[in-house]
Amino acid sequence: MSRDNGAAVVGLGNLGRAIALRLLERGWDLRVADTKAARVGPLIDAGAVQTNPAGLADVGIVCFAVPDAQAIRTVLEEGLASRLGPFHTVVVHSTVLPAEAKALAATVEARGASFVEAPVSGGAERALHGDLAVMLGGQPAAISGISELIADLARQSFELGSVGAASATKLANQLVMFATLAGLTEGLRLAASHGVTDTAALEAFAAGTGDTWVGRNWGFFDAVASDYDAAGVLISDRPWSKDIWEILAAGREADVELPFAGLLSQTIARTVESHATTTRKGEDA
């Protein structure tokens, strides 16, 4: 399925907006939808066409970048599902539970359409430049059918198995990332107690076994938190809150013990928000 069949992006928050702009840049005939009208206007100005749940079926590929599975179900129930057919592929970039991805796939495939879970890692800035890492789950033919779209969004993509596998891998990625962030924050705190600046400590870590993506991109989460503040996103809907609880839920579903994730659920949101607030105060001083 090519850009000639068109695409739609549902959900124009930080990630969805960036994905939509990237697809427009790459020449896609693009429809967009969001419950917040203020988010739609800039995409219309950039060349997209606003649509509604029923109108999403006018294009071949419908991409979701919404907060959760319930938001996807709502769009399906409000007119999209009844119009789906073999022409369509539903692509879910949102981070959802593996069981939720499977339930959504069942709804879509019952109409004869294809379903691909395609959670991403890299953030909005990398989405704008087509530099995301995309994790793919679904039938091989369905994944192959959106190869042109994925190539426009991703630097790397990974076919991980049937529906559920990509969602589980994305949540595993988030667990590793947040565990690293928590450890790095405490490590910098320890170094600072002996007069070492964050910059000096991070340089030392980067040259040693403490080298991490989080350390090389220190400040990433401060910037993301600031963007969420500007967009009015509730703390409970931010990845360091929402995703960690989904990680725990996925562990329960699979009967996998995740004790460290349990600890992170009590600390990581406060860690991120507190550091972001301190950084903003320092910049304003």
N, C-alpha and C positions, 0 to 999 in steps of 0.2 A: 504494500500500500504506500503510495508516494504522496508528496506534497500536493499533487494535482487533485487528490481527493479531499484535501483540506483537513484541518484539525481544530480542536477547541481546547481551551484551558479553563477549567472550573476552579475558582479560588485564586484570587489575585493578591494574596499577602506577599511577604518578602520573596518567598521562593516562586510562587505561581506567577507573580509579576515578571520576575527575571526570566523564567522559562518562556513566557509569552513574548517578551521583547526579543529574546534570542530567536524564536521561531519566525517572528516577523522579519527580523534581519536576514534570516536564511530563505525568505521568499515564500513562506507558507501562507495560504489563504486561511486566516485565523478568525475563529469566533471566540468570544470570552464571556464569562458570567461570574458574578459575585453578588452576595447579598448586600454588600455595601456599595452604594452608587459612586461614592467618591473614589473608589479604587478602579472603576471601569473607565471613567473619563480619560485619564492619561493613555490608556491602551487604545481607545477609539482614536485619539489624536495621533497615535503612532501607526494607525492603519488597520486595527482590528475592527470587527463588527460585533456589537453586543447581541446576546441571544438569551433564551430562557431554557428551562429543562427540555421542553418538547423540541425546540429548535436546534438543540445540540445534535440531534439525529441527522441533520442536514450535512454533516461532515463524516468522514470515514473514521477518524481517530478522536476519541474524547479522553482528554487527560485531566485527572483530578489532582489538585495540590491543595486540598482542604484540611482542616484541623484533625478530623477523625473519620472513622467508618460511618458514624451516624449521619454526617453531612453528605456522604456519598449516597447512602440509602435514601435520604430525603430527596435528592435530585432524581434518583431512579424512580421513586414513587410518584414524583410530581410531573411525570410525563416522558422521561427518557426511556425507561424500561419497555414501555408498551410499543415504542417505535424502533427498538433495536432489531437487527437482522444480520444475515451473513456479511453484509457490507461493512459492519462496524467492528471496531476494536476499542474496548475500554481499558485505559492505562491508568494505574493508580501509583502516583508518586508519593502519596501520603504515607507516613509511618503508621501502620496498623498492626494489630495482632495477627499472627498467622491464621488462627481460626476465623477471624473476621474476613481476611483476604479470601479464604476458601468459600465462605458464605456468599460474599459478593460475586465471586467467580461463578458459583452455582446459579445465581439469579441471572447474570448476564448470559451465560452459556445456554441456559434454558430457552432463551430467545433466539438461539442460533448465532449469536455474536461471539467474538473472541475476547479473552480477558488476559491481561498481562499485569503482574505487579512489578513496579519499577521504582522502588524507593531509591533515593539519591543521597550522596554524601558530597560535601564540598561547599555548600552555602550559596547564597544569592549571587555573590560577586562572581564566583566561578560559573554559575549558571549563565550569566550574561555573556560569557566568553566561550560557552560550549565546552567547559573544562570539568564537568562533573564526573564522578564515579557513579555508575548506575548498576544496581543489582536487579537481576531479572528472574522472574519465576513465571512459568506458564507452559503451555504446549509449544514445542519447537516451531511449528508453523505460525502460531500467533506471534511469537517473538520475531521470527524472520519477517513477518508482515509489517513490522514497525521499525525495521532496521534503519531506514532513512531518517526517521525522526530521532532515534537514539543516537545515530552518528552526528546529528546536528547539536545534540545536547551534551554528549559525553566525550571525555578524553579516553576513558576506559569503561567497558561494560562487562558484566560477568553473568553468564547463564548458569543458574545455581540449582535448577531442578523444577519440579512442579510447583503450582501455587502454594504458598506458605513458606517455601524455602528462602525466598528473597526477603520476605518480611522478617523471618527469624534472623537472617544474616544482618539485616540493617539494625535490628535491636541489639544483636551481639556487638556490632560496631559501636553503637552508642554506649554500651556498657564499658567497653574497653576505653573509649574516649573519655568518659566521665570519671572512670577510675584513675586514668592518667592525670586528668585535670585536678582531681582531689589530691593526689600524691604530689603533684608539682606545686600546688598552692601551699601545702604544708612544708615541702622542702624549701621553698623560697622564704617562708616564715622562719624556718630554722636558720638559714644562712643570714637573714637580716638581723637576727638576734646577736650576731657577731659582727655587725657592721658591713656586711656584704650587700651591695645593691642588687636589685633584681636583674639589671642588665649584665652585671659581672657574673652573677651566678648562672644565668641562662647561657652565656657564652661558654662557661666551663662545662655545663651539662652537655651542650651541643658537641663538644669535643670528646666527650666520654660516653659511658654506658647509659647515662641519663638522657641521651638525645631522644626527643619525641616530636611528633607533628605538633602537639599542643605547645611545646616549648618554642619551636621554631615559628609558631604563629601566635605567640603570646599577645594578648589584646584582642584576639578574634572574638571571644565571647563578650567582652566589654562592648565591642561595636555592635554585635548582634542584639544584646540586651538594650542598647540605646535605640536601635531600629524598632524593636518591639515596643519600647516606651512610646516612641513617636507614633506608632500605629495603633496604640491603645490595646495591645494584646495582653490579656490577663497573665499573671505569672503562672497560674495553674495550667495554661495552655502552651507554655514555652517548653522546648525540648527537655531542659533539665528538670522539669516537673513532670510533664506528660509522659515522656518516653521512659523515664525510670520506672514509673508505675506500670507501664505496658511491659517492660522487661520482666518485672516480677510476675505479672499476670501470665506472660508467655511461659515462664518457668513453671508456674503451677499447672498450666495446661499440659506441658510435656513431662510433668513430674520430675523436674530437674531442680536440684538445690542450688540456690544463688544467694548464699549468705552475704557476700560482699555487696551485691546489689541492694540487699535489705538495708545495709548500713548507709549506702549512698543515698537511698530514698529519704533518709533522715537529715542528710547534710548538704547534698550537692546544690539544691536550689538556693539555699541560704548562702552558700559559698559563692556561687556565680553572681547573685544579685548584690551581695555585700561588696564584692570586689568591683563590680561595675559602678556602684554608687560612689565608692571611694575614689575610683579613677576619675569619674566626672567631676567630683568636688576638687580634685587636684588640678584638673584642666581649667576649672573656673577660677581658681585662686589667682 
